[in-house]
Amino acid sequence: MKVIRAKTAGFCFGVDRAVKLTYDLLAQGRRVATLGPLIHNPQVVADLEAKGALTCNGVEDVPDGYEVVIRSHGVPRDVYEKIRTRGLAYQDATCPFVAKIHKLAAEAGKKGALLLVAGDANHPEVQGIVGHATGPVRVFANLEELQKLLPELVQQESIHVVAQTTFRVESWESCKGFLKKECTKAEIFDTICNATWARQQEAEDLSQKCDRMVVIGGHHSSNTQKLLQVAARHTTAINVETADELDPASTPSSIIEEVLNSMSEEIRDDMSFAEMLEASEAKPLYAGKIVKAKVISVSPTECVVGIDGSKHTGVVTLREMSHDPNAKMEDLVKVDDELDLVVVKTNDQEGVDTLSRVRFEAQKGMKDVAEAAENGTVMEGDVMEANKGGVVVNVKGVRVFVPRSQATMRRDEDYTKLVGQHVKLVITECAGRKIVGSINKVTAEANKAKREEFWANVEVGKKYQGVVKSLTSYGAFVDIGGVDGLCHISELSWSNIKHPSEVVNVGDEIEVYVKSYDPENQKVSLGYKKEEDNPWVKLENEVPVGTEFTAPVVSITKFGAFVRIMPGIDGLVHISEISNERVNKVSDVLKVGDEVRVKLTNVDFDRKRISLSMKACLNENEDAE
């Protein structure tokens, strides 16, 4: 016995995409709920449920915290609103062919046209199409039902006609012939998907060569039942769904193989659909080809496009749309946008291709990058990522690697902070996929020009906006435009600090001024603390002798205690000024942290010494009593 396996056996693109998406979500530990059975195959649905997926009749049945998967059949427009109202996350696995019909349904009403839908009114795909219509809709299941609508149709000014993607091809051709003859105002859109055309044509062909045909699929699957009808015209045809019905059988490819193995080891593999593809009048597509396409639909993870000059539909994932890991698809494109894309993978049987915009940009930018490598032209790009060896820069869609040694001017500088920055660089090597660049060569040239300008115009007291490049125990080095100047620790703050990090950090932008410079040795001393912030100036201008304070004790000595009367200024309370009674040991009366009442009795601004008295405050209180 010979067994011929249909080349188109297995899930169609839309169903396969929805099933893989759901299995992937479950594998990630996500809680998933599908709106209705994901496909009309009880075995697959049961396996998904065994892995944790819920099958819900509507949005209202989805538990909180579950992620909704919209199956390939699609859903009416109001279902999206219900999902958003509940605040549920969702994944839209609507088949691209179905999404295209949704768009046609919406446009028909906007143009004042009656929408005619060929299909089963009770099928979820048709219900979804009707739910996207913005005007009047009529559904017919066959030529007879269409003919009954004729009196109403001839009264219409405009009619748009679409078909369920799995509608029987022979019936569709009859309906089209009738409409073209009786309703000249009808604009007909061929929306049966390529996979359906291919499967039904192959079923027609195989059924005339076989004594018996087995159609493996769900008993409630529209696709399966139409294939059964086509095959039954020429031979005995049966539909099996489970292993019990035909030992063994089911729809997925792995179980199809099991069926074949149980019937015969010989599988013919000589069927070709070249004739069918030529008849479709579509331009040939191949991996690497540049195409123009228009966006049909947009979801968080991908967008679906119609490819110009072809009946094929394309899918562009978020990863193939942008290199930016934080990008959102809805921010990158919108419906009806026209895009230039590169074909990554073709699927002639399904008519759905994988496309890429980032690869198109890379192809377009590669020429410029190669020329820049030859000419030494400075280019610009965005640093996308960092690794142990360096950083990767996106230059006109081309990934350029910049080694760590070529990323920054200083070895101790954190090159990973370049991620997210827009940089200038030169291409130092361009050989096939190995493209290497240097950022610091451009930086060095720019710094050289800046240094020349700096030394030509520098003067004491001149202010600069600088960036802190490194810290040492004795100060901070600040880049003031191609030149690094030292801001000594004593120039960072009016207070006594132990380390520069108490005031500034690497990367801080600060205003500094030139205190002194040495052109011969290329050295610059900088100041950061401002004169107007000098606490001694504030003391002289704002605090007269005789002023009383309540202030903390900051240190203890044998001869007295130092009290901080304002940030940066400590005054001495001599042991003789602590109390009216004799004090033999300061630590017997005071300790660090005590809040004490003191009076400013004397200031020596030249020597920066302040005398305070606690006893004077006590005497005044006694006199007041």
Salt bridges, closest charged atoms under 4 A:
ASP16 OD2 - LYS20 NZ 3.15
ASP47 OD1 - LYS51 NZ 3.18
ASP64 OD1 - ARG86 NH2 2.52
GLU67 OE1 - ARG30 NE 2.80
GLU81 OE2 - ARG84 NH2 2.86
GLU152 OE2 - ARG138 NH2 2.81
GLU157 OE1 - LYS185 NZ 3.85
GLU170 OE1 - ARG168 NH2 2.89
GLU170 OE1 - ARG233 NH1 2.75
GLU173 OE2 - LYS176 NZ 3.50
GLU187 OE1 - HIS160 NE2 3.33
ASP190 OD1 - LYS176 NZ 2.89
GLU204 OE1 - ARG233 NH1 3.62
GLU204 OE2 - HIS234 NE2 2.65
ASP205 OD2 - LYS209 NZ 3.28
GLU245 OE1 - HIS219 NE2 2.83
GLU257 OE2 - ARG5 NH1 2.79
ASP269 OD1 - LYS7 NZ 3.63
ASP270 OD1 - ARG268 NE 2.96
GLU302 OE2 - ARG17 NH2 1.65
GLU320 OE2 - ARG359 NH2 2.77
ASP336 OD1 - LYS103 NZ 2.44
ASP337 OD1 - LYS334 NZ 3.31
ASP340 OD1 - LYS292 NZ 2.76
GLU350 OE2 - ARG199 NH2 3.87
ASP353 OD2 - HIS312 ND1 2.73
ASP368 OD2 - LYS396 NZ 2.97
GLU380 OE1 - HIS422 NE2 2.66
ASP382 OD1 - HIS422 ND1 2.83
GLU385 OE1 - ARG399 NH2 3.53
GLU413 OE1 - ARG410 NH1 3.61
GLU413 OE2 - LYS469 NZ 3.56
GLU429 OE2 - LYS434 NZ 3.55
ASP484 OD2 - ARG410 NH2 2.35
GLU491 OE2 - LYS515 NZ 3.66
GLU548 OE1 - ARG597 NE 3.25
ASP570 OD1 - ARG564 NE 2.68
ASP594 OD1 - LYS591 NZ 3.23
ASP604 OD2 - ARG607 NE 4.00
GLU620 OE2 - LYS599 NZ 2.42
